[in-house]
């Protein structure tokens, strides 16, 4: 507890000194982060391999590329993001200066998670630094190699007082959450999200919660099944299903269920070959606890494909379940694994009703050639984001706000949205002391004539 | 759970999609406009009974400013509701990428007593404009206004979508057990914490409009009479019961001596020699609040005013001089017609004083020298800042209104209210064709594929091409 107080206290003193506010300083830190990724690329990829069995290409594509995209966007636009914005004046303020200006919040906290352990702390860090804050970074202890690496290399490139890294598990995070921050960005599950928000409430700290849930994927009868299933396979089995925006389950008409299974099977063969276990591009489950959790979801289910497991290496084969019942265990919680249940729905009405009867998801997927149907599904449901005819791709468009709604979270980040999340827009009205007669109408005593004016 | 039926009824209506079309929202907003027009007299009477609100003040804050917000929203709503397109990268060039403004669902607005109509109505305008169903909980302390809203609002709005709940502390706690999709609260920081803690149980996002002590720095170079009038107006409006009122003055001893006669003159000009008889000066809302504010008079020395009348809940427009940071008036938000003056040596000391305290809703600085105003502005932090006047920044629908740190989280007014009550949903509508373009992203992976992927996704730094 004392250690946390010291770390946060030092960050606050460093913020109060004002040195992280200038454009030059922020650019300097962002450029340093760019250098860090270039110089430490090997070490980062090795840590990701050790934690999640990610191949070089996967790790670079999933975690480093997006980080570089964020850095470039921020450095190119920071000057304009930081600029004051004039606002429309009223008759009474015609001669005055009225504007808003983005200001840093102060000391912010970023709590990461283990599935994309590098990107999930680094991506928001870009926005937090760009907005002029001091940042305490807390990577997930579950992905311990990446956590250790981040704690080691970040202080080598960034100002260590302003951007400290705190490692540890639940006790350390709890001690950290007892401190006062000016914003907390947490990525993880809803249960812990509630704990984070309750802790933040004690200090009236605003929060951004990137949570999860079961992201539905509706496949319409009218669509190119081969293409749809390839895109779904890619999104579902990437990182062994351990992706918050993976399509969690499929909803489709019973008449196309077997075709969907066939197409996914064919795509899996194309991606990972005959023997998935020996493909260098197929990852593993993060640890035994999650392995056992996902394995138990297969009990009593109709396995149309896959189902092979190997506890020693935390391997679960890409698996498809058919004719799944909405009441089964696999439909209760976010799967976060390479198991894809298919539920049959007789119509899009039934599918919409099903989606709306459950918690609002992080992302909703819909596949159809029918634009009207897509528009209808979007209009009649609620979700963090929605993607038609693909999976995951919204993550790469930094202009789209990335976040949940309801149980899947609150607030958003990516690109300029990160900058906005970690800033507040102070409102300014600057008048001069002359022209006092203009104010006379508002002063007492109030006669009827004044009221009419 | 006494409110479960009400909340599920509203949620069922929301799920039916009734509040989504623009026409529906416009119709409800126009009905709110009729409420303000037809019930104007009732509103003036209710607020006069609640806290002796002068009719000019009531008209200005409870009717005029609300009508401004309403008209601004009606003029712009169809534009605000439009999907916002976003920049696309090379791979998504032929796709449709935009941000949709979705309503949250069933939202809760909890309003305070000091501007009892304005502080529920302006958030309500944004909540309706954004397509939500709304539960409104007016303050039980401003009893007459509460009764007016509870009895009359239902005659204007669709009762399947908008409900008024009258509740004290106990019932409000029960109300908060229900799941809402957004909670908008205006009140004190201590209750703000309770609201946010309750919201955390359901992962409900919140906007908290809280308060604090708004400092008012008066530099040595200024036209004292103009300063005195603007500060007195801001302080004594609604008998000081305004979240953005200048709470205390910081100035040099020299300026204090100049300000006191100027303030005395301004107060006399506004309220006459006996403010208790003026129809333009309000009263404290309740006995509890009256006792609390009266106790703050034992701070510094009473330079102007200081008279009280418990029967009327009247406290005279009062200025306290030579107030110390340890005095009672400097320990809490005053929320009454008392203006303490704390003497500082210079501007730097004033800025340090402000920065040593929780960040306020507003900071005021008065000076003829724009450099001085800029210094205070640059070296402090607050929700809003007004140079050379008080209160006026919140009358602009184009400026966001909200606090920071202890003074609140979130903001509203104008378009910001609509944005507050909307979920910004990222949408990507891709083409089913052109599947060949996606090949670099699929396994099995190779160095070549990685190179291709980097080429299509990478954002190049600007300025490189101009060099070449």
Interface residues (C-beta under 8 A of the other chain):
Chain A: X55 X57 X58 X60 X61 X65 X68 X69 X72 X73 X75 X76 X87 X88 X89 X90 X92 X93 X98 X100 X103 X105 X106 X182 X190 X193 X194 X197 X198 X200 X201 X202 X204 X205 X206 X209 X211 X223 X224 X227 X228 X230 X231 X234 X270 X271 X272 X273 X279 X280 X281 X282 X356 X367 X369 X374 X378 X379 X380 X382 X383 X384 X385 X386 X387 X388 X389 X390 X393 X394 X396 X397 X399 X400 X401 X402 X405 X406 X407 X409 X410 X411 X412 X424 X425 X426 X427 X428 X429 X430 X431 X432 X433 X434 X436 X439 X442 X443 X444 X445 X446 X450 X451
Chain B: X15 X17 X20 X54 X55 X56 X59 X60 X86 X87 X88 X89 X91 X92 X97 X99 X100 X102 X104 X105 X181 X189 X192 X193 X196 X197 X199 X200 X201 X203 X205 X208 X210 X222 X223 X225 X226 X227 X229 X230 X233 X269 X270 X271 X272 X278 X279 X280 X281 X366 X367 X368 X370 X373 X377 X381 X382 X383 X384 X385 X386 X387 X388 X389 X392 X393 X395 X396 X397 X398 X399 X400 X401 X402 X404 X405 X406 X408 X409 X410 X411 X423 X424 X425 X426 X427 X428 X429 X430 X431 X432 X433 X435 X438 X441 X442 X443 X444 X445 X446 X447 X449 X450 X453 X454 X457 X458 X459 X460 X461 X462
